[in-house]
Amino acid sequence: METTDSKRQIALTSAEISNLWTTYMNNSMAQCVLNYFIHSVEDQEIREIVTYSLDISTTLLDKIQNIFAQENFPIPVGFTENDVNIHASRLFSDELIINYIDQMAKSGFIAYGLSTGLSSRLDIQDLFNEAIDMNQKANKKTKEVLLNKGLHIRPPSLAPPKEVDFVEHQSFLTGWFGRRKPLLAVEIMNIFHNLQTNSIGKAVITGFAQTAQTEDTRDYFQRGKEIASKHVKIFQSLLTKEDIPAPQTWDDDVLPSTDPPFSDKLMMFHVSMLSATGMGNYGASLSSSTRRDLATHYTRLLAEAGRYAEDGANITIKHGWMEQPPQSVNSDDIIKRK
């Protein structure tokens, strides 16, 4: 039986290895992106948010490196100074940068929260609890700056109901035909969130398309921009049909630069991370949607995002950019080596 005194002698579980490795890779990428942002951002308050976020990534990288060293586990290559040009021309506006950081923090809450719950060793749980705490502080600082500058985009508000009610008809589930019920608060929340993430994702991938150095990655990013644009329009229409205002997009916050701040390897990894996050959001939205038309939309968009992600993985493998995640030992391969 495991005790608190023996936790450091127990081998890392598959969940702990996976979450530590993924956290390392994501923050390795984030370190490069944030280093570039520090040199390109103009607003001092926003630069302080970028600096604070960079400190978090650096702290987590150092802690995970120490854990891997203690466990004799290979430290991932991740991304280095060779994957970023901090002196490249400005590619994104300050407003887009701080909203990008705000969105990344939301993804961090989900990833670190799940990692904490799946950790068996208390030292690993402590690490992810610390990550959550740092993420909370960063999120609060970011929100304060967004609010003070009038840049925070609030989700739609709803009038409180006069009384508690109960569903009495199966029409509650309809969507395509018949009388459509109003969107539930949870459905509005999910549509709004998916619209925002696709809007920021579209802006980021537009910048990547402008600065990609290989033809296949440039074409891939252009296709991603078109997919994100289509998804944005679908979510906008779902809101406007209910007379709910749709939030702004960030198309005008990508500057006309072709000077690449990031390697194609880093940008492909970043887009794969955005695709994975988007698919996770769609899956969660699907599970909490009651209207059939919403379920159909999410199922279709999820499949499209999955195909796009697979094509991206093939490009990454072709160029030798994909670092292999931890996996189980294949006994058949060991036998064949004899």
N, C-alpha and C positions, 0 to 999 in steps of 0.2 A: 504493500500500500504506500502511495506517495505521501510524503510529508513536506511541509514547507522547508525543512532543513535539507532535504534531498533534491529539491527541484532543479538545482543547477547541474546535478549529475545525470539527470534523465535526458535522453536524446530528444531533439526537436521532433515534433510530430509533422506529418505531411502538411497539415493546415498551417502550422507555424512557419515551416520552411517556405511554403507558397506565398503566404502573406508578407513575410519578411523580404523575400526576393522581389515580389511585385512592388512593394513599398520602396525598396531600394531603386529599382529601375525607374519608377515614376518620379521619384525625387531627384534622381540623377538627371533626368530630362528637364525637370522643373528648374533645377539649379542653373542649367544653361540658358533656359528661356528667361528666367528672372534676372540673370546677369546682363543679358542684352537689354531687358526692359530698364534696368537701372541707368544704363548709359543712353537710352533713347527718350525716356520720359522727361517732360519739361516741368510739370507741376511738382512743387516741393512736397506737398502733403501726400500726393500719390506716390512719389518716390519713397517716402517713408514707409508706406504700406508694402511696396515692392521689396524694400530692404528687410522689413520684418518677416515677410514670407520667405525670402531667401535664407534668412537665419534659421527658420524652421526646417527647411529642406537640408541645410548643412548639418544641423543637429541630428536629424534622423539618420542621415547617411553615416555620420561618425558612429552613432550608437549601433547601427546594424552591422557596420564593418567590424566593430569590436565583438559582437555576438558571433558573427561568422568565423572570425579568427579563433575564438575560444572553442568553437565546435569543429574546427578544421574543415570548414565548408568553403569552397572556392568563392571569392568575392566577385560578383558580376563585373563585367567590363563597363556596362552602362554607357554613359555619354561623357565626353571629356571636352577640354578646351578646343579640340580639333573639330568639334561639332557645332561651334558657335563663333560668330564674328561679332564681338561686342561693339565694334566700330562701324558696323553696317548702317546705312541710312535708315531713318525712321520709316517703319512699315505700318505701325498702328498708332492711332490717336491715344492720348492719355485716358480719355473717357472709355475707350474700348479696353484698354489695359486693366483698369481697375474693375470693370465689370467682368472681364475674363477671370481675374483673381477671385472675385466674389463667386462665380460659378464653380471654379475649381475647389473652393472651400466646401461647397455643398457636396461635391463628390467625395471629398475627404471625410466628411461626417459619416457617410455610408460605409466607405471602405474601412476606416479605422474602428468604427463601431462593430462591424462584423468581425474584424480581426481580433478585437478584444474578446468577444463572445466565444470565438473558436479556439482561443489560446488555452492550453492546459497548464503550462508553466507560468508561475506567478511573475517571474522576471519579464517574460514576453508580454504578459498582460499589462504589466506596469508600463512597458514601452509604449504600447498602443493607447493606454489611458493618458499617458503624457502627450502623445500625438493629438488625441482628441482635445485635451486642455489647451494646447498651443493653437490648434485649429479654431477653437472657440474664441480665443483672444484675438486671433487674426481676423476672424469673421466680424467680431464686434468693432474692431478698429476700422475695417473696410466699410461697414455699414455706416459708421459715424461720418466718415469722409463723404460717402455717397449722399447721405442725407443733407449734410452741410452744404454740399455743392449742388443740390437739387438734381442729382443724377440717379438716385435710387428709383427703380421702377417697381411700384407696388403691385401685388396681385389684385384682381378685381375685388371690390367689396360687395357684400350681400346684406340686404335688409333682414333683420332678425324676424323669424316667424312669430305669429301672434300666439300660437299654441302648438303643443305636440300633436303630430298626426301620424296615421298608420296607412300603409299601402293597401288598397282594396281591389285593384284591378291588375290583370296581367299586362295591360298596356304600359305599365311602368317600365317594361323591358323593351318596348318597341323603339324603332329608330328610323328605319328606312321607309316604312309605310304606316299609315294610320296617324292618329294624333300623337305627336311627339311630346314627351314630357320635358319640362325644363331640365337643364343640366344640374346635376347634384354639385354641391360645393367641392367634393373630392374630385369630380370630373373636371370642373373648372380649374382647380389647382393643378391637376396633371396636364391639362391642355396648355395652360399658361406656362408651366415649367418646361414642357417639351418645346414650346414655341421659342422661349428664351434660349434654351440650350442650342437649338438648331440655328437660331439667328446668330449667336456668337460663334458657333461652330462654322457657319457659312463664311463669316468675316475672316476667321482665322485661316480657313482653307483657301480662301481667295488670295490672301497674302502668300500662302505657300505656293499656290499656282503661279503667282507672279514671279517668284524667286527660285523655283525648282530648276535644277541644273541638268537633269536627265529627262528625255522626252517621255518615257513611260510614266514617271512620277508626275510630270506636269499634266499629262492627259488624265491620270488618275485623280489628281486634285481638282481638275476642271469638272470631271464627272461627279465628284463629291460635292462640289459647289452647286451643281444642278440638282442633285438629289436633295440637299439641304434646303434649297430654294423651294422645291416642290413641297417638302414637308412643312415648311413655314407657311405656305399658302393654304394648305389643308387645315392647319391649326388655326390660322387667322379666320378662315371661313366658318369654322365651328363656333368661334366666339362671336363673330359679327352677325351670324344668323340668330343668335340669342340676344342681340343688341348689347353685347358686352364689348367694350373697347379692347382692341388688340394692342399689345405693347409695340414700341418702336423697334426697328431693325437697325443693324450696324453697318449697312452697306457703304455709307459715306465715311466711315471711320477707318477704312483701309486706304493707306496713302499710296500714290502712284510710283512706288519704288520697285526696281527689279534687282536691287543689290541684296544678295542672299545673306541673311543673318544666321541661318541654320543650315546644317547639312541635310541632304535628302534623306539620309538614314534617320536623323532625329525627327524630321517632319513626318515621315511614314509611321514611325512609332507613335508620334503624337496623335495622328489621325486614327490609328488603330485603337488607341486609348479612348478617343472621343466616340468612336463607333461602338466600342464595348459599353461605355457609359450610356450612350443613347439606347442601345438594345436593352440594357437593364432598366432604364426609365420606361421604355415601351412595355416591357413585361410587367412591371409593377402597375403601370396605368391600365393595362389590359385586365389584370386581376381585380381591380377596383371599379371597373366600368360596368354599369348595369344596362346601358342602351346598346342594342345590337349593332347599330351603325358605328359606334365608337369601337366596339370589339373588332369589327371587320377592318376598320382603319388601322388599328394597332397591329393586328395580325399581318396585314399586307405590308405596312411600313417596317415591321420587325424583320420580315423575310427579305425585303429589299436591302435593309441595313446589313443583314447577315451575308448576303451575296457580295455586297460591296467590301465588307471586311475580309472575306475569303480571298477576293481578288487582290486586295492590298497585301495580304500575307504571302501570296504567290510572288508578287513583285519583290517584296522584302527578301524572301528566300532566294530568288533569282540573283539578286545583287550581293548575297552573302551578308546581309545586315541583321538577320534575325538571330538574337542570342537565345539559345535553347533554354527554356524554363526547366526547373528541377522535375525529374520524373523517376518512376520506379525502375528497378533493375530488370532488364529483360533476360531471363534465364536462357532462352533459346540462343540469344546472341553470344552469351558466355560459353555455351556448349560448342557453338560453331567455331569459336576461336581456338579450341584445343586441336 
